[in-house]
């Protein structure tokens, strides 16, 4: 893949919020998890964990925790990615909290892009009640849920969203 193909691949990914009732191939899930495992992480501590959710009742409870967003209940798989503070704080102290959130975000991004590479749809969801998600999944206190990644065979694409020009984000040498 050359650089223009890569940019096209990234640009063609959209958030999918409607899924066919089709199970996800276990090989596809394994591929996505392997891709996440290859993500860079602070100090190579891999301060992230993921809970794979396929059970309808659990997805329903997660949907409620996510402000009743229906795509969470309807997707065949929801990957709940958490920042494992203990792993990062063991080396970096309080700064490890930030590193764990970054590690979890990068791992989730890799899974989202892996899903896209497989022709699957996904939707990163960050709007949810942390404590409700923690309760539904029995997460320990040292793991903060960072994202709910709904994955499946998409019914539709939402179309490309407009983006700010790159220049709006870039500051040379200083702000």
Buried (B, 14 or more C-beta within 10 A) or exposed (E): EEEEEEEEEEEEBBBBBBBEEEEBEEEBBEBBBEBBBEBEBBBEBBBBBBBEBEEEEBBEBBBBBBEEBEBBBBBBBBBBBBBBBBBBBEBBEEEBBBBBBBBBBBBBBBBBBBBBBBEBBBBBBEEBBEEBBBEBBEBEEEBBBBBBBBBBBBEEEEEEEEEEEEEEEEEEEEE
